[in-house]
Amino acid sequence: ISTRVGIIVGSLRTESISRRIAHALAERAPGSMEFAWIEIGDLPLYSEDFDDDPPAQWTRFRDEVRSCDGLLFVTPEYNRSIPGALKNATDIGSRPDEDANVFDGKPAAIVSVSPYANGGMAANHALRQNFVYINLRTMAQPEAYIGMAEDVVDEEGRAGSDESDRLLTEFMQAFAEWIALVGQGESGERP
Ligand code: FNR
């Protein structure tokens, strides 16, 4: 049975290194995984004013998340936290009320990305904190703080070293196992 995994990239930038890493992860994933790229750049800022008559983009985003068995988040760090666009997306998916939370119970994995040696950890954990409340079942290990990210994967998607290649592959293997362990089986079905 194939597992449908939604990929959400926290950067809106055309040349995003995070998106590059996300592609590299998808390419190294087990064959049982299929991917849906869930875009967040067009989502109007969340406001409760629009709960009764939501923008089409919010509905599109919620439907796409709902259709997935698991979610892979690949994000840069902005000012020691997550980019606003990503926070906006998690707010939209969690509303208009708790019953409607499209994230509820889904397996998730977080990869944080930085061009610097020491970046990414704060964003990773800020996102984990957010996920506790919206009840995403976030994989604990292996953690993935990808520093010096431009050296990890080049513009053509080639890993910069055998070790990078192995770590990216092992991360996706572990995520596949995590989804099998805590996942919901058929898309959208509740346990
Ligand atoms: C950054 N950057 C950054 N990097 C980091 O490691 N820690 C940080 O706190 C920040 N803060 C930050 C704030 C803002 C507003 C910007 C625009 C950038 C640098 C960031 O990691 C770098 O621009 C990445 O290349 C962004 O990721 P993408 O777009 O390449 O995926």
Residues whose N, C-alpha, C, O or C-beta is under 5 A from the ligand:
A	BS01	FNR	S11 R13 E15 S16 I17 S18 R19 P76 E77 Y78 N79 R80 V113 S114 P115 Y116 G119 G120
